[in-house]
Amino acid sequence: MNIKPSGLIAIILVLGLLAGGVFMAAQNSGPKLYVYTWDTYADNDLFKKFQKETGIKVITEIYSSNDALLAKLKSGARYDIVVPSGNYIPLLLEENLLQSLPADISTLGEKLADTIKEPVYDPGYKYAMPLFYGTTGIAVNTKMVSENITSWSQFFDRPNGETPSLGVLDDTSTVMALASIALGRKNCDGSDDTLKALQDLLVGQKPQVKVYGSTGYFERMAAGEVGMQMAWSGDVYTARQENPDLKYIYPVEGVELWMDSLAIPANAQNTEAAAKFIAFVMDPKNQAAYAEFSGQIPTHKDTVTYLSDDIRSAPEFNIPETAHTYVSFACPAEVVQAYGRIWESLLR
């Protein structure tokens, strides 16, 4: 067969493309683990280490609130690992959205720090393995705010006519829990009187709120775009590395104590890889590296040996003995619905 030079070149190009396609397919083959998590927990270096050790590639998708996680799982989205906060685990279980952890993974709970062992929402670690914990308080930009901030009342009840400078998270349960603390009411109190007091407090605060939202709030703190921000402790630590004017405040009324856990959705496709991932992350060295990346307090009692002096001494990592802490927990469905109505009316 007589092939012209131009035809020969075309054949070579086609063969090259086919070979390249085979190579790319080989590169993209292999087991994958789909992780749905918070933006500050997407530690690519740690995930690459996991891939190197196991051959399993981690594919990450980000969410900014527990409400978003709940909605995504209820819609049928499939992930192998999710990282819900403790107060949402009962809600996920009610919807049959989580499966039991393997027995050898549940036993890892024996190595957790005494302060956070046996969480009330899952005392036997049957469905969730605590990964990080922390508090929700107030981040103050001391360059923008000259006032000595010590209480939630100074955050929720600002002077009329003040330039909007507050940042408020858009996690409904968190906002309602902290507003309840500010009012001296019990969280999940669904009485008409308390619900009205919560609505009045939040509506009264609205003119001074610059932005409601969790997405991008870390960047807003670091950039000095808000004077005060309702914030999760670890995020303040991380933002403070970029903006030393930030100060984390434990209000006198108290702070919310939260815990984020690793869990496997009921419809996970790769449960074996999910179990390997949890065991890998809960290794003290790996969890310490993860804590350094995320700025969160690790749960394994042996991680302290591997943490840097900076993070061990950070105020965001050391809850004062005098601080009042209120463990976050799930409210009854009717209260959740009432909170949702208040929140929706607030954002109209």
C-alpha positions in Angstrom: 0.0 0.0 0.0 1.4 3.4 -1.0 0.8 6.0 1.7 1.5 9.6 1.0 3.7 11.5 3.5 0.8 13.6 4.6 -1.3 10.5 5.2 1.6 8.9 7.2 1.8 12.0 9.4 -1.9 11.9 10.0 -1.7 8.2 11.0 1.2 8.9 13.4 -0.8 11.8 15.0 -3.9 9.5 15.4 -1.8 6.8 17.0 -0.2 9.3 19.3 -3.5 10.6 20.4 -4.7 7.1 21.0 -1.6 6.3 23.0 -2.1 9.5 25.0 -5.7 8.6 25.7 -4.7 5.2 27.0 -2.0 6.9 29.2 -4.5 9.4 30.5 -7.1 6.7 31.2 -4.4 4.7 33.1 -3.6 7.8 35.1 -7.3 8.4 35.9 -8.0 4.8 36.7 -8.0 3.3 40.2 -10.3 3.6 43.2 -11.6 7.0 44.2 -13.1 8.4 47.4 -15.6 11.2 47.2 -15.4 13.5 50.2 -18.0 16.2 50.9 -16.5 18.6 53.5 -16.0 22.1 54.8 -13.6 24.3 52.8 -11.0 24.6 55.5 -10.9 20.7 55.7 -9.9 20.2 52.1 -6.2 19.4 52.8 -4.8 18.4 49.4 -1.4 17.6 50.8 -2.8 15.2 53.3 -5.1 13.7 50.8 -2.2 13.1 48.4 -0.3 11.3 51.2 -3.4 9.1 51.6 -3.4 8.4 47.9 0.3 7.5 47.9 -0.1 5.1 50.8 -3.4 3.4 49.6 -3.7 4.1 45.9 -7.1 5.8 46.5 -7.6 9.2 45.0 -9.6 11.7 47.0 -12.1 13.8 45.1 -13.3 16.8 47.2 -16.5 18.9 47.1 -17.1 21.8 49.4 -20.0 22.9 51.5 -20.4 26.0 53.8 -23.1 24.9 56.2 -24.7 21.8 57.8 -28.0 22.8 56.2 -26.3 22.5 52.7 -25.0 19.1 53.6 -28.3 17.9 54.8 -30.1 19.1 51.7 -27.5 17.6 49.4 -27.7 14.1 51.0 -31.5 14.3 51.0 -31.4 15.1 47.3 -29.7 11.7 46.7 -26.2 13.0 46.1 -23.6 10.2 46.6 -20.4 10.7 48.6 -18.2 8.3 50.6 -17.3 10.6 53.4 -19.1 13.6 55.0 -18.1 15.8 57.9 -21.3 16.8 59.8 -21.3 18.8 63.0 -22.5 16.8 66.0 -25.9 18.5 66.4 -26.8 17.5 62.8 -26.0 13.8 63.2 -29.4 13.0 64.8 -31.1 14.8 61.9 -29.1 12.8 59.4 -30.0 9.6 61.3 -33.7 10.5 61.3 -33.6 10.7 57.5 -31.6 7.4 57.3 -28.7 9.2 55.6 -25.8 7.6 57.5 -24.6 4.0 57.7 -22.9 2.4 60.7 -19.2 2.6 60.9 -17.2 -0.6 60.8 -16.5 -2.0 64.3 -12.8 -1.5 64.1 -13.3 2.2 63.2 -15.7 2.7 66.1 -13.1 1.4 68.5 -10.8 4.4 67.6 -13.1 6.4 69.9 -11.2 4.8 72.8 -8.2 7.1 72.0 -10.1 10.4 72.1 -9.4 13.1 74.6 -11.4 12.8 77.8 -13.0 16.2 77.4 -15.0 15.1 74.3 -15.4 11.4 74.8 -18.8 9.7 74.4 -20.8 12.5 72.7 -24.5 12.5 73.6 -25.6 12.3 70.0 -23.6 9.1 69.3 -22.0 7.7 72.6 -20.7 4.5 71.1 -19.3 6.1 67.9 -21.6 3.9 65.9 -22.2 6.4 63.2 -19.6 9.2 63.5 -16.0 9.5 64.5 -15.2 12.9 66.1 -12.4 14.6 64.1 -12.2 18.2 65.4 -13.9 20.3 68.0 -13.9 24.0 68.9 -16.1 26.9 69.9 -18.2 29.6 68.2 -17.5 33.1 69.4 -16.7 36.5 68.1 -13.8 37.6 65.9 -13.0 41.2 66.5 -10.9 43.3 64.2 -9.1 45.5 66.8 -8.0 48.0 64.1 -11.6 48.6 63.1 -13.3 48.3 66.5 -12.0 50.4 69.5 -14.8 49.2 71.8 -13.8 46.5 74.3 -16.0 43.6 73.2 -16.8 41.1 76.0 -20.4 40.0 75.4 -22.9 38.7 72.8 -25.1 41.7 73.6 -22.5 44.0 72.0 -22.7 41.9 68.9 -26.4 41.5 68.6 -27.5 44.9 69.9 -25.6 47.6 68.0 -26.3 51.4 68.1 -28.9 52.6 65.6 -27.4 54.3 62.6 -24.0 52.5 63.0 -22.4 51.7 59.7 -23.0 48.0 58.9 -19.9 46.1 59.9 -21.1 42.7 61.3 -20.6 39.3 59.7 -23.1 36.6 60.7 -22.8 32.9 59.7 -25.7 31.5 57.7 -25.9 28.3 59.8 -29.4 28.5 61.2 -28.9 26.3 64.2 -25.7 28.1 65.2 -27.2 31.6 65.0 -30.3 30.5 67.0 -28.1 28.8 69.6 -26.0 31.9 70.1 -28.9 34.3 70.0 -30.5 32.1 72.7 -27.3 32.4 74.8 -27.4 36.2 74.3 -30.9 36.3 75.6 -30.3 34.0 78.5 -32.8 31.5 77.1 -32.3 27.7 76.6 -31.5 26.6 73.1 -34.4 24.8 71.4 -37.0 26.6 73.5 -39.9 26.7 71.2 -42.2 28.8 73.3 -43.9 31.7 71.6 -42.3 34.1 74.0 -38.8 32.9 73.2 -39.4 32.7 69.5 -40.6 36.3 69.4 -37.6 37.4 71.5 -35.2 35.7 69.0 -37.0 37.3 66.0 -36.9 40.7 67.6 -33.2 40.4 68.5 -32.2 39.3 65.0 -34.5 41.8 63.2 -33.1 44.6 65.4 -29.5 43.6 64.5 -30.1 43.3 60.7 -29.4 47.0 59.8 -25.9 46.7 61.2 -25.2 43.4 59.4 -22.9 43.8 56.4 -23.2 40.2 55.3 -24.9 36.9 56.2 -23.0 33.9 55.0 -20.4 31.3 55.7 -19.0 31.0 52.2 -15.9 33.3 52.0 -16.3 34.5 55.5 -12.7 33.5 56.3 -11.4 35.7 53.5 -13.6 38.6 54.7 -12.1 38.4 58.2 -8.5 38.2 56.8 -9.1 41.1 54.5 -10.6 43.3 57.2 -14.0 43.7 55.5 -15.9 43.2 58.8 -15.4 44.7 62.2 -16.9 41.8 64.1 -17.7 38.3 62.9 -19.6 35.4 64.4 -17.0 32.8 63.8 -15.8 29.3 64.4 -12.6 29.3 66.5 -10.3 27.4 64.1 -11.2 29.8 61.2 -10.2 32.7 63.4 -6.9 31.1 64.1 -6.2 30.6 60.4 -7.4 34.1 59.4 -5.3 35.6 62.2 -2.1 34.2 60.5 -2.9 36.7 57.6 -4.4 39.4 59.8 -2.8 39.9 63.2 -5.4 42.5 64.1 -8.0 39.8 64.7 -8.8 38.8 68.2 -11.0 35.8 69.3 -13.5 36.7 72.1 -15.1 34.3 74.5 -18.3 36.3 75.4 -19.2 36.3 79.1 -22.6 34.7 78.4 -20.8 31.7 76.9 -19.9 30.1 73.6 -21.2 27.2 71.6 -19.0 24.0 71.8 -19.2 22.1 68.6 -17.7 18.9 67.2 -17.2 17.8 63.6 -17.1 14.1 62.8 -16.3 11.8 59.9 -19.3 9.8 58.8 -20.2 7.5 55.9 -23.4 8.2 54.0 -26.0 5.5 53.6 -25.6 5.4 49.8 -21.7 5.6 49.8 -20.2 3.7 46.9 -16.8 2.9 48.3 -17.3 2.1 52.0 -14.0 0.1 52.2 -12.0 3.1 51.1 -14.0 5.3 53.5 -13.0 3.2 56.4 -9.4 3.3 55.3 -9.6 7.1 55.1 -11.0 7.5 58.6 -8.3 5.2 60.0 -5.7 7.2 58.2 -6.9 10.6 59.3 -7.3 9.5 62.9 -3.7 8.5 63.1 -2.1 11.0 65.6 0.6 12.2 63.2 -1.9 12.6 60.4 -4.5 14.3 62.5 -2.0 16.7 63.9 -1.0 17.7 60.4 -4.7 18.0 59.5 -5.2 20.2 62.6 -2.3 22.5 61.6 -3.9 22.9 58.1 -7.4 23.5 59.3 -6.7 25.4 62.5 -9.0 23.2 64.5 -8.5 21.3 67.8 -7.9 17.6 67.1 -9.7 14.9 69.0 -7.1 12.2 69.4 -5.4 12.5 72.8 -1.9 11.7 71.4 -1.9 14.5 68.7 -0.5 17.1 71.1 3.0 15.6 70.8 3.0 16.5 67.1 1.5 20.0 67.2 3.6 23.1 66.8 4.1 25.4 69.8 2.2 28.2 68.0 -1.0 26.2 67.6 -0.7 24.7 71.1 -0.6 28.1 72.7 -3.2 29.8 70.4 -6.1 31.4 72.3 -8.5 29.8 69.8 -7.2 26.4 70.9 -7.3 27.0 74.6 -10.8 27.5 76.0 -10.4 29.5 79.3 -11.5 27.6 82.4 -13.8 30.5 83.2 -15.6 30.3 79.9 -19.1 29.0 79.8 -19.5 26.4 77.1 -22.8 25.1 75.7 -22.7 21.9 73.8 -24.5 22.2 70.5 -27.3 19.6 70.0 -30.2 19.0 67.6 -33.5 20.6 68.4 -36.9 18.9 67.9 -38.3 19.1 64.4 -41.0 21.7 65.3 -38.4 24.0 66.8 -36.1 23.6 63.7 -39.1 24.5 61.5 -39.8 27.6 63.7 -36.2 28.7 63.5 -36.3 28.2 59.8 -39.3 30.5 59.5 -37.5 33.2 61.5 -34.4 32.9 59.4 -36.3 33.0 56.1 -38.2 36.1 57.2 -34.9 37.7 58.2 -33.3 37.3 54.8 -36.3 38.6 52.8 
